[in-house]
Amino acid sequence: MKPNLVPLSANRICLVCARSKPRSEFVGERGRTCQSCLDRRLAKHGNREAPQGPRETPITNATSRGHYTGAELRHFAGRPGAMDAFALPSRMGDRLVYRSGRGAKQ
């Protein structure tokens, strides 16, 4: 970690190389990197552009084919008639109570 340096002159300190340089040598929106550090980075990595828009990412597992669709995350469909029991009332003491809250006395 580089120490927090405060220049005594009107120069600024580059966050990459930690050297004090004139303000005219700094580039970028915030001006925290000197031109020589930027040139070294571009020479090493090239000028990378940000990806444009969303992209489909294929599944990388060796046993998979195609793209991930998320089929297991869909709503539960269940068997036909599996939820019919919820239409019937529950007994609470001597009363039958439906899920909607209405009660039927027996």
C-alpha positions in Angstrom: 0.0 0.0 0.0 1.3 3.4 -0.9 1.6 6.1 1.8 -0.6 9.1 1.7 1.7 11.8 0.3 0.9 15.5 0.2 2.9 17.6 -2.2 4.3 20.9 -1.0 4.1 22.5 -4.4 1.2 22.9 -6.9 2.0 19.4 -8.3 -0.2 16.4 -7.9 0.7 12.8 -6.9 0.0 10.0 -9.3 -1.9 7.1 -7.6 -0.2 4.5 -9.8 3.5 5.5 -9.5 3.3 7.7 -6.4 5.4 10.5 -8.0 4.8 14.2 -7.8 4.2 15.7 -11.3 2.8 18.9 -12.7 -1.0 19.0 -13.0 -0.7 19.3 -16.8 0.6 15.7 -17.0 -2.5 14.2 -15.5 -5.3 12.7 -17.6 -8.8 11.3 -17.2 -12.0 12.5 -15.6 -10.6 12.9 -12.1 -7.0 13.4 -13.1 -5.5 10.9 -10.7 -3.2 9.1 -13.2 -0.2 10.6 -15.0 0.1 10.4 -18.8 3.2 8.1 -18.6 1.4 5.5 -16.4 -1.6 5.6 -18.8 0.7 5.1 -21.8 2.3 2.1 -20.0 -1.1 0.5 -19.2 -2.3 1.0 -22.8 0.9 -0.5 -24.2 0.5 -3.6 -21.9 -3.2 -4.1 -22.2 -4.4 -2.2 -25.2 -7.4 0.0 -25.4 -10.2 -2.1 -24.0 -13.8 -1.1 -24.8 -16.7 -1.9 -22.5 -19.1 -4.6 -23.8 -22.1 -3.2 -25.6 -25.5 -4.4 -24.3 -26.4 -7.7 -22.6 -24.8 -10.9 -23.9 -25.8 -14.5 -23.6 -23.4 -16.5 -21.5 -23.2 -20.2 -22.5 -23.1 -22.8 -19.8 -19.5 -23.8 -19.2 -20.1 -27.2 -17.5 -18.7 -30.0 -19.7 -21.9 -32.1 -19.4 -24.3 -29.3 -20.4 -25.4 -28.3 -23.9 -26.9 -25.0 -24.9 -27.8 -22.0 -22.9 -29.2 -21.9 -19.3 -33.0 -21.3 -19.3 -33.7 -21.5 -15.5 -36.5 -24.0 -16.0 -36.2 -25.2 -12.3 -37.0 -21.6 -11.1 -40.5 -21.4 -12.7 -43.6 -21.5 -10.6 -44.7 -24.9 -9.3 -47.5 -26.3 -11.5 -48.1 -29.5 -9.5 -50.4 -32.4 -10.2 -54.0 -31.8 -11.3 -56.1 -31.8 -8.2 -53.2 -31.5 -5.7 -54.5 -28.2 -4.2 -58.1 -29.2 -4.0 -57.8 -29.8 -0.2 -57.3 -26.1 0.4 -60.9 -25.4 -0.8 -62.3 -27.5 2.1 -62.8 -26.0 5.6 -60.7 -26.8 8.6 -62.3 -27.8 11.9 -61.6 -25.5 14.9 -63.5 -26.7 17.9 -67.1 -27.1 16.9 -66.7 -24.7 13.8 -65.7 -25.3 10.2 -63.5 -22.4 9.0 -62.6 -21.8 5.4 -59.4 -20.3 4.3 -61.1 -17.1 3.1 -62.1 -16.5 6.8 -65.8 -17.3 6.6 -66.9 -19.8 9.1 -69.7 -22.3 9.0 -71.3 -23.6 12.2 -72.1 -27.3 12.3 
